[in-house]
Amino acid sequence: MAERKSLTLTRFELEIMRVLWDLERASVREIQERLSETRRPAYTTVQTIVHRLEEKGAVQRLRKIGNALIFEPAITRKSVHGRLITELLQLFGGSARPLMAHLVEMGKLNLQDVRELETLMTEQRENPPDSPARERGRHNDKP
């Protein structure tokens, strides 16, 4: 799946992408029906945003069934999350400490999370990102 480095998504676009990542492929109607009932946008609003996402290269048309176009993600959840986190860290001067401290204070980061992070860091130290061993062990990221 080709990734676009300069892709910026709005909150609403991200909400639509979350639905599409969960469903893997869907029509505009299916996406709209999965959005929050309390503030569900009109079908045409969702349609407009899906077409914008298509123009940005975030989704692609898969096929047409009757009058309904079926879309699928063209970018992965992991790549979008990575870009968002990188942008957030840049706001903190590149340091993760203020972010982590805030997560702890808000109860969003616990000891189990820290242990999992330690395991990930150990694995990364033992198998650097570009090492052949890491490539063999890497599983495909679902869109």
C-alpha positions in Angstrom: 0.0 0.0 0.0 1.6 3.3 -1.1 1.9 5.9 1.6 1.8 9.6 1.0 4.1 11.5 3.4 2.5 14.9 3.3 -1.1 13.7 3.8 -3.0 15.7 6.4 -6.4 14.6 7.6 -9.0 16.6 9.5 -10.7 15.1 12.6 -13.8 14.3 10.5 -11.7 12.6 7.8 -10.0 10.6 10.5 -13.4 9.5 11.9 -14.4 8.3 8.5 -11.0 6.6 8.0 -11.5 4.8 11.4 -14.8 3.4 10.1 -13.3 2.3 6.8 -10.3 0.7 8.6 -12.7 -1.2 10.8 -14.9 -2.3 7.9 -12.0 -2.8 5.4 -14.3 -1.8 2.5 -17.6 0.0 2.5 -20.1 2.2 0.6 -20.7 5.8 1.7 -24.1 4.7 3.2 -22.3 2.0 5.3 -19.8 4.5 6.5 -22.5 7.0 7.4 -24.5 4.4 9.3 -21.4 3.6 11.4 -20.9 7.2 12.5 -22.2 8.3 15.9 -26.0 8.5 15.9 -26.0 11.6 18.2 -24.2 13.7 15.6 -24.5 11.7 12.4 -23.8 13.9 9.3 -26.0 13.8 6.2 -25.3 11.2 3.6 -24.1 13.9 1.1 -21.7 15.3 3.7 -20.1 11.9 4.2 -20.0 11.4 0.4 -18.2 14.7 0.0 -15.6 13.8 2.6 -15.1 10.3 1.1 -14.5 11.9 -2.3 -12.0 14.4 -0.7 -10.2 11.5 0.9 -10.1 9.8 -2.5 -8.5 13.0 -4.0 -6.0 13.0 -1.2 -5.1 9.4 -1.9 -6.3 8.1 1.4 -9.1 5.9 0.0 -9.6 4.3 -3.3 -12.6 3.0 -5.2 -12.8 -0.7 -5.2 -15.9 -1.4 -7.3 -19.4 -0.3 -8.0 -22.4 -2.3 -6.9 -25.6 -0.9 -8.4 -25.4 2.8 -7.8 -23.1 2.4 -4.7 -19.4 2.9 -5.0 -17.4 0.7 -2.6 -14.2 2.3 -1.1 -11.3 0.8 0.7 -8.4 2.5 2.6 -5.4 3.3 0.6 -3.3 4.2 3.6 -2.8 2.3 6.8 -3.9 3.2 10.3 -0.3 2.7 11.5 1.1 5.2 9.0 -1.5 7.9 9.9 -1.0 7.3 13.6 2.8 7.6 13.1 2.5 10.9 11.3 0.1 12.3 14.0 2.4 11.2 16.8 5.5 12.7 15.0 3.7 16.0 14.6 2.6 16.0 18.2 6.2 15.3 19.4 7.4 18.2 17.3 5.2 20.4 19.3 7.1 19.3 22.4 10.5 19.9 20.8 10.9 16.3 19.9 10.8 15.0 23.5 8.2 12.4 24.5 8.7 13.1 28.2 6.0 15.8 28.5 3.6 13.7 26.6 4.3 10.6 28.7 4.0 12.6 32.0 0.6 13.9 30.9 -0.6 10.5 30.0 0.4 9.2 33.4 -1.3 12.1 35.1 -4.5 11.5 33.1 -4.4 7.8 33.9 -3.9 6.8 30.3 -0.5 5.2 30.8 -0.1 2.5 33.4 2.6 0.2 34.6 1.5 -2.6 32.2 1.8 -0.1 29.3 5.3 0.8 30.4 6.3 -2.9 30.6 5.0 -3.4 27.1 7.0 -0.4 25.9 10.1 -1.8 27.6 9.6 -5.0 25.7 9.3 -3.1 22.4 12.4 -1.1 23.2 14.4 -4.3 24.0 13.2 -5.9 20.7 14.1 -2.7 18.8 17.6 -2.6 20.3 18.1 -6.3 19.5 16.7 -6.0 16.0 17.2 -2.5 14.6 14.4 -1.3 12.2 16.4 -2.1 9.0 17.8 -5.5 10.1 16.9 -8.6 8.1 15.8 -10.4 11.3 13.3 -7.7 12.0 12.0 -7.8 8.4 11.4 -11.5 8.6 9.5 -11.2 11.9 7.4 -8.2 10.8 3.8 -8.9 10.2 1.8 -6.9 7.6 0.0 -3.9 9.0 -3.7 -4.2 8.3 -5.1 -1.0 6.7 
